[in-house]
Structure formats: structure tokens, C-alpha cells
């Protein structure tokens, strides 16, 4: 957990939102879905590597905090991505190739309270 100069603690979290229908409806193997989440998380870190929150998150390598949530389908994932884009919340929508379908998205690391309001309707991935 990071501690800013004000003395109050804040938790930087990287949220990953994965389509649950990939497993439950489309019968993707679990390993393939986990791979999608890994790709998205890595890409979000790479794209926002110089961001101060990302650097702080990476500096605490042994205490990084990720939360993996589930989106029920492609439409809900696309809607979330649009909302995040409108609110200037940095993220990467991962598109599986060569099919070119969105499978998951990952936010850059943020203080939990900054992004949690946009993610409240999503449950932990099961």
C-alpha cells in the first residue's frame, strides 16, 4: 500500500474486467480467458508506464493489488469502455486477434476510490 506525503494511506488498484460469457456461454478454456486478462493488464501498464500512479504501483512490486471483475457479455464490456473513455479513465480494451473481438479490459492503476464508482455494477469474476 502506498503512503502519499499527506500521511493518509491510499490503495492503488489495477482493475481487470473479463467477459464471463467467454467461459459460460462460448465455452472458452479457462486458460485462454486468463491469458486475455494477462494481455490486457500488461498492455495497460505498458501504455501508461510513465504515469505517476503506475510508477508508484510498480515500485511496490510485492504488494501490487489487482481486482478481476466480470462483465456478462461483449455489449456490457463495450459500454464500460465507452463510459471510461468519456470520463478520461485510462484503460486498454483488449481485442483478441485475428477474430477482432473484445475479451476484456484493464485500467491503469488508480486509487480505488477514483474508479470504483464506474465499476460498482460488476461482480468479482467467478
C-alpha positions as CSV (number, residue, x, y, z in Angstrom):
1,X,0.0,0.0,0.0
2,X,1.4,3.4,-0.9
3,X,1.5,6.3,1.5
4,X,1.4,9.8,0.0
5,X,3.1,12.7,1.7
6,X,-0.2,13.8,3.4
7,X,0.2,10.8,5.7
8,X,-3.1,9.2,4.7
9,X,-2.9,5.8,3.0
10,X,-4.4,5.1,-0.4
11,X,-4.5,1.8,-2.2
12,X,-3.6,1.7,-5.9
13,X,-5.5,-1.0,-7.7
14,X,-5.5,-2.3,-11.2
15,X,-8.9,-3.4,-12.2
16,X,-9.4,-6.1,-14.9
17,X,-12.8,-6.7,-16.3
18,X,-13.3,-10.0,-18.2
19,X,-16.3,-11.2,-20.2
20,X,-17.8,-14.1,-18.3
21,X,-19.7,-15.3,-21.3
22,X,-16.4,-16.4,-22.9
23,X,-16.4,-19.4,-20.4
24,X,-20.1,-19.9,-19.6
25,X,-21.7,-19.4,-23.0
26,X,-18.9,-19.6,-25.6
27,X,-17.0,-22.5,-23.8
28,X,-13.6,-20.9,-24.0
29,X,-11.0,-22.8,-22.0
30,X,-10.2,-21.1,-18.6
31,X,-6.5,-20.8,-19.5
32,X,-7.4,-18.9,-22.7
33,X,-9.5,-16.4,-20.7
34,X,-6.8,-15.9,-18.1
35,X,-4.4,-15.2,-20.9
36,X,-6.7,-12.5,-22.2
37,X,-6.7,-10.8,-18.8
38,X,-2.9,-11.0,-18.6
39,X,-2.6,-9.4,-22.0
40,X,-4.9,-6.6,-21.1
41,X,-3.2,-5.9,-17.7
42,X,0.3,-5.9,-19.3
43,X,-0.9,-3.6,-22.1
44,X,-2.5,-1.1,-19.7
45,X,0.7,-0.9,-17.7
46,X,2.8,-0.6,-20.8
47,X,0.6,2.2,-22.3
48,X,0.7,4.2,-19.1
49,X,4.1,3.3,-17.9
50,X,5.2,6.9,-17.2
51,X,2.1,7.7,-15.3
52,X,2.9,8.6,-11.7
53,X,0.3,6.1,-10.3
54,X,1.7,3.4,-12.5
55,X,5.2,4.0,-11.4
56,X,4.1,4.0,-7.7
57,X,2.2,0.8,-8.3
58,X,5.2,-0.9,-9.9
59,X,7.6,0.4,-7.2
60,X,5.6,-1.8,-4.7
61,X,6.1,-4.9,-6.7
62,X,5.5,-7.4,-3.9
63,X,2.2,-5.7,-2.8
64,X,0.5,-5.0,-6.1
65,X,-3.3,-5.2,-5.9
66,X,-5.5,-6.3,-8.8
67,X,-9.2,-6.9,-8.8
68,X,-10.7,-9.1,-11.5
69,X,-14.4,-8.4,-12.3
70,X,-16.8,-10.0,-14.7
71,X,-18.8,-8.4,-17.5
72,X,-21.7,-10.6,-18.7
73,X,-21.1,-10.1,-22.4
74,X,-19.5,-8.1,-25.2
75,X,-22.1,-5.3,-25.1
76,X,-21.6,-4.6,-21.4
77,X,-17.8,-4.6,-21.9
78,X,-18.0,-2.2,-24.8
79,X,-20.4,0.1,-22.9
80,X,-18.0,0.2,-19.9
81,X,-15.1,1.0,-22.3
82,X,-17.1,3.9,-23.8
83,X,-18.0,5.2,-20.3
84,X,-14.4,5.1,-19.1
85,X,-13.3,6.9,-22.3
86,X,-15.9,9.6,-21.8
87,X,-14.7,10.1,-18.2
88,X,-11.0,10.1,-19.2
89,X,-10.3,6.9,-17.2
90,X,-7.2,5.3,-18.8
91,X,-7.7,1.7,-19.9
92,X,-7.0,-0.8,-22.6
93,X,-9.8,-2.7,-24.2
94,X,-8.1,-6.0,-25.3
95,X,-9.2,-7.3,-28.7
96,X,-8.5,-11.0,-29.5
97,X,-6.9,-11.4,-32.9
98,X,-7.4,-12.4,-35.6
99,X,-11.1,-12.5,-34.6
100,X,-11.0,-8.9,-33.6
101,X,-13.4,-9.4,-30.6
102,X,-13.2,-7.6,-27.3
103,X,-12.5,-10.0,-24.5
104,X,-11.6,-7.9,-21.5
105,X,-10.3,-4.5,-20.4
106,X,-7.8,-3.4,-17.9
107,X,-7.4,0.0,-16.3
108,X,-4.1,1.5,-15.5
109,X,-3.5,1.5,-11.7
110,X,-5.7,4.1,-9.9
111,X,-6.6,4.9,-6.4
112,X,-9.5,2.6,-5.6
113,X,-11.9,5.5,-4.8
114,X,-11.3,7.2,-8.2
115,X,-12.6,4.3,-10.3
116,X,-14.8,2.2,-8.1
117,X,-17.9,4.2,-8.9
118,X,-17.7,3.2,-12.5
119,X,-17.3,-0.5,-11.7
120,X,-19.9,-1.0,-8.9
121,X,-22.3,-3.0,-11.1
122,X,-19.6,-5.6,-11.9
123,X,-19.1,-8.6,-9.6
124,X,-15.9,-10.4,-8.8
125,X,-15.0,-12.9,-11.6
126,X,-16.0,-16.5,-10.9
